Amino acid sequence: MSQYASVVVFLSLVVSLLGEHALPDTFLRCRQTDKKINECLKTAVPDALRKMKKGIPSLSVPPLEPLLVSSMRVQSGAGPVSLTQSYSRVQLHGLTDSVLTTYKADLKHMRLRTDSRTPKMEFIADYVMRGRILVLPIQGKGVANITMVNLLVKHDLIGEPVQRDGQTFMHIKDYKVKFIPEKVILSFTNLFNGDKRLGDQMNLFLNENSELVFNELKDSYEKSLSSVFQDVTNKIFDKVPMNKIFPEQD
Ligand SMILES: *[C@@H]1O[C@H](CO)[C@@H](O)[C@H](O)[C@H]1NC(C)=O
């Protein structure tokens, strides 16, 4: 009898531990069988983003406003922009203002594709850089502000089923993003060891050529940020069983 009792205690402990790993009740749910699941997700995902502004401590989801990224190295090769940049203490602002314009969920194959639009995404970081842009040498160490205005992001998530404790989790094994900003505004403080005249001229030059500069660096930004988005998504998807995120029925 006492053995039985301890099993019951143990099981209820397990259940309550598992129970902690649920989405907050305030999150909107989209049923797997919903014929309009894409419409549902178009509302539910941005709603969840706004509710995650301060993070979800019980799931170790970090605050999304701003989203902190530890460090990033951007290397661009032999083209018109040849630069080595490292960024640290990166803050992304504006993510939670995103809206989704399309959503294509194929839960059977664990594939999620969505386009988001962010009115203003600010990337603020400490930077160190050295290299050449067109014919001009550039170097500096200070604070960077790369602002993407009216940013379209194409997200492509590929998941795989992971079985644990008799539950299926949808682990995201690949997360690709494409950034298509309407406009990019670049600003780097303290270029050329703080030479204000040279620094102002270079910032002007960068903004006159922002499309070229951004296109050269886009791949590196996309790679770094997609792995950040993947981590955040998996904080939830690796802990909350798939049928708790996308219920099978009401
Ligand atoms: C970054 O640049 C944008 C566009 O110029 C500006 O609106 C924003 O206030 C700047 N952010 C910071 C933290 O300097």
The ligand as a MOL file (V3000), in Angstrom:
LIG
                    3D

  0  0  0     0  0            999 V3000
M  V30 BEGIN CTAB
M  V30 COUNTS 14 14 0 0 0
M  V30 BEGIN ATOM
M  V30 1 C 18.1990 54.1160 -34.6780 0
M  V30 2 O 17.9450 54.7390 -35.9020 0
M  V30 3 C 16.5690 55.0010 -36.1740 0
M  V30 4 C 16.4600 55.5660 -37.5820 0
M  V30 5 O 17.2890 56.6630 -37.7630 0
M  V30 6 C 16.0250 55.9550 -35.1080 0
M  V30 7 O 14.6500 56.1890 -35.3450 0
M  V30 8 C 16.2210 55.3200 -33.7460 0
M  V30 9 O 15.7970 56.2100 -32.7260 0
M  V30 10 C 17.6880 54.9340 -33.5130 0
M  V30 11 N 17.7660 54.1740 -32.2660 0
M  V30 12 C 18.6930 54.3960 -31.3410 0
M  V30 13 C 18.6490 53.5540 -30.1170 0
M  V30 14 O 19.5600 55.2390 -31.4740 0
M  V30 END ATOM
M  V30 BEGIN BOND
M  V30 1 1 1 2
M  V30 2 1 1 10
M  V30 3 1 2 3
M  V30 4 1 3 4
M  V30 5 1 3 6
M  V30 6 1 4 5
M  V30 7 1 6 7
M  V30 8 1 6 8
M  V30 9 1 8 9
M  V30 10 1 8 10
M  V30 11 1 10 11
M  V30 12 1 11 12
M  V30 13 1 12 13
M  V30 14 2 12 14
M  V30 END BOND
M  V30 END CTAB
M  END
